[in-house]
Amino acid sequence: MRVAVVGATGAVGQEILKVLEARNFPLRELRLYASPRSAGKTLAFRGEELPVEPLPEGPLPVDLVLASAGGSLSKALAPIWAQGGALVIDNSSAWRYEPQVPLVVPEVNREKIFQHQGIIANPNCTTAILAMALWPLHRAFRAKRVVVATYQAASGAGAKGMEELLRETHRYLHGEAPVAEVFAHPLPFNVIPHIDAFQENGYSREEMKVVWETHKIFGDDSLRIGATAVRVPTLRAHAEAVSVEFAGPVSPEAAREVLAQAPGVEVVDEPLSKRYPMPLTASGKWNVEVGRIRKSLAFDHGLDFFVVGDQLLKGAALNAVQIAEEWLKGPLGA
């Protein structure tokens, strides 16, 4: 494969390079593209230093484009790349809600990969991490209502978000007042219930992404979902507290058994031994961690659980590479 990474110098772009290398993705040429100010830099890949090129306006001379360079750029250029013969797997929000563009988490809706018209969308990180735990339970027991509260790391705002958290924490610890440029308010020692723009219904766009995208990925608009998205002062890996009402009785033991068999999921659920999902343990991990699985006190047929996944990996770079891997394998049974 001839592969291009667009936005190669960003936080997700650099993770894509690491994932391609770690998973030994089959490629014979790798082109790295970024903004003109990044042109001339080099990035390490398989023992070599590869140059970063300025992104041209026309087609790219590759078979596969892994794009993570923002929505406006992808909206303008992804059709051009696709028309030039490349499959585009886009990590921005530009194409997620277009009916003709598959929105894919391979463990959930792999078959949609083969319905593409040149572009496949990667879901929002929060949705992808939730889907990994919710889908196997939904498939086994049919979820009816889902209430999610997120604890989203600075990495959700990219490299600049992580840099701001580290810089402003340092300022705070040295007696200076932290300031906010990337986030709505200073993040150190704070939590901010505000991610993305607020909508007319009072929910933020980040919260509505969980609703819209879960419906599309699951192929089920009947699932009722409410979310509260909160930015917390962790560096990477998003955490989510999830309450689910099911169509019938479900025990924590049955849920653990289902989740233990689910690809990409690691059950970490020994609270008496202080083992449960945390950003510190999930960071850098391909699997999402699920734990604190318990019977709901609010729903008759309900469960509460806690899921944590690396926002830069399953929430972004890893999922994109997995889509490409499955695309290369072809449809099941073909």
Solvent accessible surface area in square Angstrom, and as a share of the most:
residue,aa,sasa,rsa
1,M,51,0.23
2,R,69,0.25
3,V,0,0.00
4,A,0,0.00
5,V,0,0.00
6,V,1,0.00
7,G,10,0.10
8,A,0,0.00
9,T,33,0.19
10,G,31,0.30
11,A,14,0.11
12,V,18,0.11
13,G,1,0.01
14,Q,74,0.33
15,E,14,0.06
16,I,2,0.01
17,L,8,0.04
18,K,123,0.52
19,V,2,0.01
20,L,0,0.00
21,E,75,0.34
22,A,69,0.53
23,R,70,0.26
24,N,115,0.59
25,F,2,0.01
26,P,78,0.49
27,L,30,0.15
28,R,183,0.67
29,E,59,0.27
30,L,19,0.09
31,R,64,0.23
32,L,1,0.01
33,Y,4,0.01
34,A,8,0.06
35,S,40,0.26
36,P,107,0.67
37,R,199,0.73
38,S,9,0.06
39,A,38,0.29
40,G,66,0.64
41,K,108,0.46
42,T,70,0.40
43,L,29,0.15
44,A,68,0.53
45,F,10,0.04
46,R,92,0.33
47,G,85,0.82
48,E,108,0.48
49,E,109,0.49
50,L,30,0.15
51,P,82,0.52
52,V,3,0.02
53,E,46,0.21
54,P,74,0.46
55,L,34,0.17
56,P,58,0.36
57,E,148,0.66
58,G,26,0.25
59,P,81,0.51
60,L,8,0.04
61,P,63,0.40
62,V,5,0.03
63,D,44,0.23
64,L,0,0.00
65,V,0,0.00
66,L,0,0.00
67,A,1,0.01
68,S,22,0.14
69,A,37,0.29
70,G,38,0.37
71,G,26,0.25
72,S,99,0.64
73,L,57,0.28
74,S,0,0.00
75,K,87,0.37
76,A,64,0.50
77,L,24,0.12
78,A,0,0.00
79,P,38,0.24
80,I,60,0.30
81,W,1,0.00
82,A,21,0.16
83,Q,153,0.68
84,G,44,0.42
85,G,62,0.60
86,A,4,0.03
87,L,6,0.03
88,V,0,0.00
89,I,1,0.01
90,D,1,0.00
91,N,24,0.12
92,S,12,0.08
93,S,40,0.26
94,A,21,0.16
95,W,22,0.08
96,R,13,0.05
97,Y,70,0.27
98,E,53,0.24
99,P,124,0.78
100,Q,79,0.35
101,V,4,0.03
102,P,11,0.07
103,L,2,0.01
104,V,0,0.00
105,V,0,0.00
106,P,15,0.09
107,E,42,0.19
108,V,17,0.10
109,N,5,0.03
110,R,32,0.12
111,E,99,0.44
112,K,75,0.32
113,I,0,0.00
114,F,60,0.25
115,Q,100,0.45
116,H,57,0.26
117,Q,139,0.62
118,G,11,0.10
119,I,14,0.07
120,I,0,0.00
121,A,0,0.00
122,N,0,0.00
123,P,2,0.01
124,N,10,0.05
125,C,14,0.08
126,T,0,0.00
127,T,0,0.00
128,A,1,0.01
129,I,0,0.00
130,L,0,0.00
131,A,1,0.01
132,M,5,0.02
133,A,0,0.00
134,L,0,0.00
135,W,44,0.15
136,P,8,0.05
137,L,1,0.00
138,H,18,0.08
139,R,155,0.57
140,A,54,0.42
141,F,48,0.20
142,R,135,0.49
143,A,3,0.03
144,K,77,0.33
145,R,87,0.32
146,V,1,0.01
147,V,82,0.47
148,V,2,0.01
149,A,37,0.29
150,T,1,0.00
151,Y,89,0.34
152,Q,2,0.01
153,A,0,0.00
154,A,0,0.00
155,S,1,0.01
156,G,31,0.29
157,A,34,0.26
158,G,23,0.22
159,A,35,0.27
160,K,135,0.57
161,G,0,0.00
162,M,33,0.15
163,E,96,0.43
164,E,3,0.01
165,L,11,0.06
166,L,107,0.53
167,R,107,0.39
168,E,2,0.01
169,T,34,0.20
170,H,109,0.49
171,R,71,0.26
172,Y,103,0.39
173,L,118,0.59
174,H,116,0.52
175,G,75,0.72
176,E,88,0.39
177,A,75,0.58
178,P,26,0.17
179,V,68,0.39
180,A,36,0.28
181,E,138,0.62
182,V,59,0.34
183,F,19,0.08
184,A,53,0.41
185,H,104,0.46
186,P,45,0.28
187,L,1,0.01
188,P,8,0.05
189,F,132,0.55
190,N,56,0.29
191,V,86,0.50
192,I,4,0.02
193,P,88,0.55
194,H,67,0.30
195,I,12,0.06
196,D,61,0.31
197,A,57,0.45
198,F,111,0.46
199,Q,58,0.26
200,E,190,0.85
201,N,87,0.45
202,G,57,0.55
203,Y,91,0.35
204,S,1,0.01
205,R,75,0.27
206,E,10,0.05
207,E,12,0.05
208,M,27,0.12
209,K,20,0.08
210,V,1,0.00
211,V,21,0.12
212,W,89,0.31
213,E,0,0.00
214,T,0,0.00
215,H,31,0.14
216,K,61,0.26
217,I,5,0.03
218,F,17,0.07
219,G,69,0.66
220,D,37,0.19
221,D,114,0.59
222,S,83,0.53
223,L,2,0.01
224,R,154,0.56
225,I,24,0.12
226,G,20,0.20
227,A,5,0.04
228,T,67,0.39
229,A,1,0.01
230,V,26,0.15
231,R,18,0.07
232,V,14,0.08
233,P,53,0.34
234,T,44,0.26
235,L,73,0.36
236,R,53,0.19
237,A,0,0.00
238,H,0,0.00
239,A,3,0.02
240,E,0,0.00
241,A,34,0.26
242,V,3,0.02
243,S,32,0.21
244,V,0,0.00
245,E,29,0.13
246,F,2,0.01
247,A,46,0.36
248,G,20,0.20
249,P,115,0.72
250,V,12,0.07
251,S,46,0.30
252,P,23,0.14
253,E,114,0.51
254,A,34,0.26
255,A,0,0.00
256,R,75,0.27
257,E,123,0.55
258,V,38,0.22
259,L,0,0.00
260,A,62,0.48
261,Q,146,0.65
262,A,10,0.08
263,P,84,0.53
264,G,22,0.21
265,V,13,0.08
266,E,57,0.26
267,V,44,0.25
268,V,10,0.05
269,D,21,0.11
270,E,87,0.39
271,P,63,0.40
272,L,182,0.91
273,S,75,0.48
274,K,159,0.68
275,R,102,0.37
276,Y,71,0.27
277,P,2,0.01
278,M,72,0.32
279,P,32,0.20
280,L,160,0.80
281,T,64,0.37
282,A,0,0.00
283,S,42,0.27
284,G,53,0.51
285,K,57,0.24
286,W,94,0.33
287,N,58,0.30
288,V,0,0.00
289,E,2,0.01
290,V,0,0.00
291,G,0,0.00
292,R,95,0.35
293,I,6,0.03
294,R,99,0.36
295,K,119,0.50
296,S,6,0.04
297,L,183,0.91
298,A,90,0.70
299,F,44,0.19
300,D,122,0.63
301,H,67,0.30
302,G,1,0.01
303,L,0,0.00
304,D,27,0.14
305,F,4,0.01
306,F,45,0.19
307,V,0,0.00
308,V,0,0.00
309,G,0,0.00
310,D,0,0.00
311,Q,11,0.05
312,L,3,0.02
313,L,8,0.04
314,K,3,0.01
315,G,3,0.03
316,A,1,0.00
317,A,0,0.00
318,L,2,0.01
319,N,0,0.00
320,A,3,0.02
321,V,0,0.00
322,Q,27,0.12
323,I,0,0.00
324,A,0,0.00
325,E,31,0.14
326,E,29,0.13
327,W,61,0.21
328,L,69,0.35
329,K,145,0.61
330,G,15,0.15
331,P,67,0.42
332,L,149,0.74
333,G,89,0.86
334,A,115,0.89
